[in-house]
Amino acid sequence: MLDDLVPFLIGISILILYLVFSAMTEMGTKLFDRKKMINTVISFLKK
């Protein structure tokens, strides 16, 4: 039973780490796009 549990827990931890990394990078790109959009609007209003 222990032989089956260890690879299962390793797989679950890798999956969780991948999901956390994916969520962090997705939030980073959304924040970057948001800042870029705000700067574009500000430069348009200055004209």
N, C-alpha and C positions, 0 to 999 in steps of 0.2 A: 504494500500500500504506500509506503514512504517513497518507493521508487517511482510511483506514478504521481505523487503529490508535488515533488520538487520541480520537475519540468513544467507542470501545470502552473505553479506559482511563479516560476520564471517567465513563462509566456504571458501571464496576466500582468505582471509588473512591466514587461516590455510594452505591452499594449497600452497600459496607463501612461507610461512615459511618452509614448508616441502621441497619444491624444493630447496630453498637456503641452508638448512641444508644438503640435499642430495648432492648438488654440492660441498659444502665445504668438506664433508667427502670423497667424491670421489677424489677431488684434493689432499687431505691429503694422501690418500693411494697411489696415483700415485707418489707423491713426495717421499714418503717413499720407494717405490719400486725402484725409479730411483736412490736414494742415495745408496740403497743396491746393485744395479747393478754396480754403479760406483766403490764402494768399492771392489766388487768382481773382477772387471777388474783390478783395481790397485794392488790388492794382487796377481792376476795371473801374472801380468807383473813383479812384484818384484821377482818372482821365477826364 
